[in-house]
């Protein structure tokens, strides 16, 4: 029987976190008329993730199979690509291993997709469950941790607004992803040796540029578990830096080539304006106000993002030249 909906959980060393997500999926309601499955993608974990999933498979509900797959290449973008390729459902709903869906999340997600035939992807309402209290004014940067509450009404994200949902709690129509998202996106997620973030945004931009609608659906409710270390200075500053450095690529994807010729200098001017205004407003508290410091790091990293990409492109060219030279040498000897 055809599968209607796939819940894909991409996890790296999530053995201690997966149980909460799987238990909640095992207790979904209003799914009697839906053929759905759960697919766990183990993204090269070094802990007991595989054992946890195999343990759940022994007692899993028969009506919605629990499947397991291993992706050896590190990176959330690669894990999600494998999830879409292996998913049997028409719709694929992404949950991270620290995302706890509401009891009716699957039913709400499938119903929304069925009633919106032009939708290529749609995001959830995501609230945080914090291990420790977040810093003052945290709401100003909450969206950077995928916390998304954009009202009680569903709405379509317009391309001119330059706003899209995060990958956590996101549902995509499989055919929209397969036809438009490159198998290997440039932004791979936070992996060793890579400072760039924005893999969710890159995939969605490809889908949106192809003419598919991107929506926000508040009836899909997800609770994001935020441990104490994700609110520490070092983590938040690095996170904002990675998001900022990736902005040159995601901004460029939003435009055609001729449009980017005009948009690029406008972004530079606007980034400089933001930095100046923010400094004048918070210059006395930048060292003591974590949220203000994160915002400044985001603005500064966005400004230097083109230079960072120029460095990356130069490194890739040198690597390609060296590899080509080595190949030619080996063929002539």
QUIWOKA-V354615 format. One record per backbone hydrogen bond with DSSP energy under -0.5 kcal/mol. CO is the residue of the C=O (numbers start at 0). NH is the residue of the N-H. Records with the same first field share a line. If there is no record, write none. Layout:
BEGIN
CO = NH + NH
END
This chain:
BEGIN
2 = 89
3 = 89 + 90
4 = 36
5 = 7 + 92
6 = 8 + 38
7 = 9 + 94
8 = 10 + 40
9 = 96
10 = 42
13 = 16 + 17
16 = 19 + 20
17 = 21
18 = 22
19 = 23
20 = 24
21 = 25
22 = 26
24 = 27
30 = 33
33 = 35
34 = 3 + 4
36 = 6
37 = 66
38 = 8 + 40
39 = 41 + 68
40 = 10 + 42
41 = 43 + 70
47 = 51
48 = 52
49 = 53
50 = 54
51 = 55
52 = 56
53 = 57
55 = 58
56 = 59
60 = 63
64 = 37 + 66
66 = 39
68 = 41
69 = 71
74 = 78
75 = 79
76 = 80
77 = 81
78 = 82
79 = 83
80 = 84
81 = 85
82 = 86
87 = 2
89 = 173
90 = 5
91 = 93 + 171
92 = 7
93 = 168
94 = 9
95 = 98
97 = 99 + 224
98 = 100
99 = 222
101 = 104
102 = 28
103 = 107
104 = 108
105 = 109
106 = 110
107 = 111
108 = 112
109 = 113
110 = 114
111 = 115
112 = 115
115 = 118
117 = 212
119 = 172
120 = 214
121 = 170
122 = 216
123 = 125
124 = 126 + 221
125 = 147
126 = 223
127 = 129
128 = 225
134 = 137
136 = 139
137 = 140 + 141
140 = 143
141 = 144 + 146
142 = 145
145 = 147
147 = 125
154 = 215
155 = 157
156 = 213
157 = 160 + 161
158 = 161
166 = 169
169 = 93
170 = 121
171 = 91 + 173
172 = 175 + 176
173 = 177
174 = 178
175 = 179
176 = 179 + 180
179 = 181
182 = 184
185 = 187
187 = 75 + 76
188 = 190
190 = 193
197 = 201
198 = 202
199 = 203
200 = 204
201 = 205
202 = 206
203 = 207
204 = 208
205 = 209
206 = 211
207 = 210
212 = 119 + 120
213 = 156
214 = 122
215 = 154
216 = 124 + 219
218 = 220
219 = 124
220 = 101
221 = 126 + 223
222 = 99 + 224
223 = 128 + 225
224 = 226
225 = 130
226 = 229
227 = 230
228 = 231
231 = 235
232 = 236
233 = 237
234 = 238
235 = 239
236 = 240
237 = 241
238 = 242
239 = 243
240 = 244
241 = 196 + 245
243 = 246
245 = 249
246 = 250
247 = 251
248 = 252
249 = 253
250 = 253
251 = 254
255 = 259
256 = 260
257 = 261
258 = 261 + 262
259 = 263
261 = 265
262 = 266
263 = 267
264 = 268
265 = 269
266 = 270
267 = 271
268 = 272
269 = 273
270 = 274
271 = 275
272 = 276
273 = 277
274 = 278
275 = 279
276 = 280
277 = 281
278 = 282
281 = 284 + 285
284 = 287 + 288
287 = 289
288 = 292
289 = 293
290 = 294
291 = 295
292 = 296
293 = 297
294 = 298
295 = 299
296 = 300
297 = 301
298 = 302
299 = 303
300 = 304
303 = 307
304 = 308
305 = 309
306 = 310
307 = 311
308 = 312
309 = 313
310 = 314
311 = 315
312 = 316
313 = 317
314 = 318
315 = 319
316 = 320
317 = 321
318 = 322
319 = 323
320 = 324
321 = 325
322 = 326
323 = 327
324 = 328
325 = 329
326 = 330
327 = 331
328 = 332
END
